[in-house]
Amino acid sequence: MALTSFGAPLAGRQTSQRAAIIPAFGAGDNGFNRMEGFPLEVGLAGRSAGPDQFQGRAVLTLRTNAAAGLDAVGYSFQAEKLFLGARRVAVGAVFYSEARAIEDRGIPLIENTLSGLIFHTDYRDYHNRQGFSAYATYAPRNSPLSAGLQFRTERHDLVTVSDPGTVFNSNDPWRFQPLVADGKVHSLAAALRFDEGGGPRGSGGSGWSIEAGIMQGLGGDLEFAEVGVVQPDGTRGPPVTGLPTIEATFTQGSLDVRRYNAVGNALFNLRLAAEGVLTDEVLPPQFQHALGGAGTLPGLPSLPREPDLMPAMDCGARSFLVSTSETNFFTTRFFPFYGCDRYVLFQAQLEGYFGFQFSDIDLDFRDEGLDLNLELVPRWVVFFDAAQAWVQGDLGPFPRFNEDRKYDAGGGIAFGDLGFYVAVPLQGDEKDPQFVVRLGSRF
């Protein structure tokens, strides 16, 4: 429920007060992924003159390798009006058809794109959604405070795995998708953010960053496709009975508190994040949460490709497979759900400079629209993470369980956003180190 997800607001993108209509061209919001291949956006963006601009954007997303459940072309038509000049009030609306990541926590877009394109590893799971969003945001200049309100009415659909080619390991299977509930969802969400600009993405000094959000389901009609459990011989068993119809009236909240502390030439970062359902309903899979891997606990494995591999913190979601087809082609197999209904995550990190540098060059690509900064001034990093997750019960006949508290610790070296880390789990019998390459700050 980050403010940046509220219709992908256009406020702040345009700095000139002149009227203009320009081509809109680039990679889609998901970058390279196993649902769309490499989506390309083509269209137009424009704005009126003056401080209280009217802005618009119309783009088509051309999918080079669309999976079943996705059209070959997606779209986004957005209009937005700014008010009060420098106070940056924006009101807008969007019509869209898009493949949407269920979660992207801790994994920047460029990192997921390059991981998938080069190493055949897509860290995200997806569903398809089509609908309408209306939003309002308040983001005054030179103020740490911003807020947003959003209404959505949309249809969600299950998406299978496509098979786009990659540089390495192209013949390996992609990770299976989770089963999600199909149908309509109506919701109202609000978010509030306070950000003093400290930490690696800000001044490098001390400061708070706090974001809180709440989403209220206003109703809907979500149903699961008919599935059977995949048997050891690869065939599909009899249809599973008892899968619920979900009315989508749950309440979900989130809180992310970060504190950046300058300690001499070092920076000591702390983070506490919690998210999940606030009522007693089981969440639909597309609203659930999973932890583990580079974005949250790098000492634990990320989401596994197949059952029986080392599990992430997903409350049993990837213990077995189900299939939507009796013929049981590869693309009809799914994990039975996505993850847990609630989680709490704590992270601590200490970082500082070695006292030397290879060059004064700072390769900052943000002005070119690429969220990446590379420095030839190495930093040392040590960190500790802890997390726990819970469920509200089984999802129909599919068993689920709470995840006990898990810990990891590690360290590494970073050159701006490029980091090389080693992390180890601190509980259990398996304590194999995990080597992780990152293209973004940990938090």
NORQUIZI-V552633 format. One line per field, one symbol per residue. phi: phi as a letter, one per 40 degrees, with the letter a starting at -180 (. if undefined). psi: psi as a letter, one per 30 degrees, with the letter a starting at -180 (. if undefined). burial: b if it has 9 or more other ideal C-beta (glycine too) atoms within 8 Angstrom, else e. A space follows every 50 residues. Layout:
# NORQUIZI-V552633
phi->???
psi->???
burial->???
This chain:
# NORQUIZI-V552633
phi->.cdcccgfdcdgcbbccccabbcbaiccccgcaccbgbcbcbibbaaccg cccbbaabbbbcccacccgbccbbaabbbabcbgfccfcbbaabbabacb ccabdgbcdcccccccccbgbbcbbbacbbibbbabbbaccfbcbaaaba bbbabbbcbcccbccbcbfccccccccccbcchcbbabbbabbbbcgcgc cbcgbcibbbbbaabbcbhiacbcccbbcccdcgccccdcbgcccbcfbc bbbaabbbbbbcbgcbbbbbabbaaicbbccccddcbcbbbhgdcbbccb ccdccbcgcdcccbggcbcabbbcbccfcdcccaccacabcaabbbbbab aacchaacaccbcbccccgbcabbbcbcbcbbaabaaaabbchccgcccb acbccbbaaaaibbbgccbbbbbbcbagccbccbcbbbbicca
psi->hleffigikfkfekfkglkkklkjkallffaklgefbjkkkkakklllll eilkklkjkkjjkfiklkfklfkllkjkkkkklgcffhkkkllkkljlkk kekgkfjleeeeeeeeeeghjjfllllkkkakkklkljikkgkfklllkk kkklkkkkkakaikllelhfflklklllklkkakkklkkkkkkjjfgaaf fbfgallkjkkklkkjkglaiklklkllkklfgflkalkklgklkkfhgl kklkkjkkkkjkjbglkjkkkkkkkakfaglkkkefglkklkaefdjffl laklellflklaighgfhflllkgkffhlefgklkfaeblfllkkkkkkk llkfgllflfkjijgefggjikkkkhjkkkkklkkklllllgllibfjkl llklkklllalakkibfjkjlkkklgllfjhkkkkkklhlke.
burial->bebeebbbbbbeeeeeeeeeeeebeebbebbbbbbbbbbbbbbbbbbeee eebbbbbbbbbbbbbbbeebeeebbbbbbbbbbeeebbbbebbbbbbbbe bbeeebbbbbbbbbbbbbbbebbbbbbbbbbbbbbbbbbbeeeeebbbbb bbebbbbbbbbbebebeeeeeeebbbbbbbbbbbbbbbbbbbbbbbebbe ebeeeebbbbbbbbbebbebebbbeebbbbeeeeebeeebeebeebbbeb bbbbbbbbbbbbeeebbbbbbbbbbbbeeebbbbbbbbbbbbbbebbbbb bbbbebbebebbbbbbbbeebbbbeeebeebbbbbbbbbbbbbbbbbbbb bbeeeeeeeeebeebbeeeeebbbebbbbbbbbbbbbbbbbbebbbebeb ebbeebbbbbbbbbbbbbbbbbbbbeeeeeeebbebebbbebb
